[in-house]
Amino acid sequence: MTARRSRRRSAAYAALALGLAGSLALTGCNSHSSKKSKKSSSSSSKSKKRKIIGGGAAAAGAGAGAGAASRSTTYCTTGTQGDYKFITRTDPSHVILKYHNSKSRSCYLYNSPMLYFGTAKQPLGYYEGAPSFGKTQRIEVPARGDAYASIPTTTAADKGTKQSVVKIGFMNASEPTQHGLSANIHLSQYASLPSVGKTAKVSDWYLSDKLAEIKTNTGK
């Protein structure tokens, strides 16, 4: 083999090696770019998942807060002597029952008060009809706020005799059963004892005495 032919062959081998090296470098670069792209895509996906999970947690927290706020309003309690007042009014004759929520949070009253005057075993009737699952009246009494009910006494039977003691029950949400009953409320604290007969009927609870009177046609 001549020297010239040897030099040509060496040059060809060198060119081939150079080409292979370039191809391998390009393949490695593409592989590195692909891995970097996949890693970036995976990181973005995880970030999105974290955002969604975080949003869900925030929403759950907000829901829990709303539930807590809802639970802060409960049934009113029957309270004590000082939480009640009976007011006798005339023209037309009726008696207003005023209840004071002495608590620092609002509470619910349902339908009518259940009034047991004297030694009565059954409460007064309901002027607006007995509550049922189809008829439920509910009011929210503010903290330190008041609620009212009206008892028309326009007939002799409804007016009956003067009463000196009464027990008061509060109704459950959808039926005429009580979830609480007060101790005896003594009415001797009034200059004039309220007169309420056995046939009298009491209205639902309202947030104003005027509205209770309108509902029982005893307002002026």
WOTA-V228544 format. One record per residue. N is the residue number from 1. RES is the residue in one small letter. BURIAL is # if it has 16 or more other C-alpha atoms within 10 Angstrom, else .. Layout:
n/res/burial
N/RES/BURIAL
N/RES/BURIAL
This chain:
n/res/burial
1/m/.
2/t/.
3/a/.
4/r/.
5/r/.
6/s/.
7/r/.
8/r/.
9/r/.
10/s/.
11/a/.
12/a/.
13/y/.
14/a/.
15/a/.
16/l/.
17/a/.
18/l/.
19/g/.
20/l/.
21/a/.
22/g/.
23/s/.
24/l/.
25/a/.
26/l/.
27/t/.
28/g/.
29/c/.
30/n/.
31/s/.
32/h/.
33/s/.
34/s/.
35/k/.
36/k/.
37/s/.
38/k/.
39/k/.
40/s/.
41/s/.
42/s/.
43/s/.
44/s/.
45/s/.
46/k/.
47/s/.
48/k/.
49/k/.
50/r/.
51/k/.
52/i/.
53/i/.
54/g/.
55/g/.
56/g/.
57/a/.
58/a/.
59/a/.
60/a/.
61/g/.
62/a/.
63/g/.
64/a/.
65/g/.
66/a/.
67/g/.
68/a/.
69/a/.
70/s/.
71/r/.
72/s/.
73/t/#
74/t/.
75/y/#
76/c/#
77/t/#
78/t/#
79/g/#
80/t/.
81/q/.
82/g/.
83/d/.
84/y/#
85/k/#
86/f/#
87/i/.
88/t/#
89/r/.
90/t/.
91/d/.
92/p/.
93/s/#
94/h/#
95/v/#
96/i/#
97/l/#
98/k/#
99/y/#
100/h/#
101/n/#
102/s/#
103/k/.
104/s/.
105/r/.
106/s/#
107/c/#
108/y/#
109/l/#
110/y/#
111/n/#
112/s/#
113/p/#
114/m/#
115/l/#
116/y/#
117/f/#
118/g/.
119/t/.
120/a/.
121/k/.
122/q/.
123/p/#
124/l/#
125/g/#
126/y/#
127/y/#
128/e/.
129/g/.
130/a/.
131/p/#
132/s/.
133/f/.
134/g/.
135/k/.
136/t/#
137/q/.
138/r/.
139/i/.
140/e/#
141/v/#
142/p/#
143/a/.
144/r/.
145/g/#
146/d/#
147/a/#
148/y/#
149/a/#
150/s/#
151/i/#
152/p/#
153/t/#
154/t/.
155/t/.
156/a/.
157/a/.
158/d/#
159/k/#
160/g/#
161/t/.
162/k/.
163/q/#
164/s/#
165/v/#
166/v/#
167/k/#
168/i/#
169/g/#
170/f/#
171/m/#
172/n/#
173/a/#
174/s/#
175/e/#
176/p/#
177/t/.
178/q/.
179/h/.
180/g/#
181/l/#
182/s/#
183/a/.
184/n/#
185/i/#
186/h/.
187/l/#
188/s/.
189/q/.
190/y/.
191/a/.
192/s/.
193/l/#
194/p/#
195/s/#
196/v/#
197/g/#
198/k/#
199/t/.
200/a/#
201/k/#
202/v/#
203/s/#
204/d/#
205/w/#
206/y/#
207/l/#
208/s/.
209/d/#
210/k/#
211/l/#
212/a/#
213/e/#
214/i/.
215/k/#
216/t/#
217/n/.
218/t/#
219/g/#
220/k/.
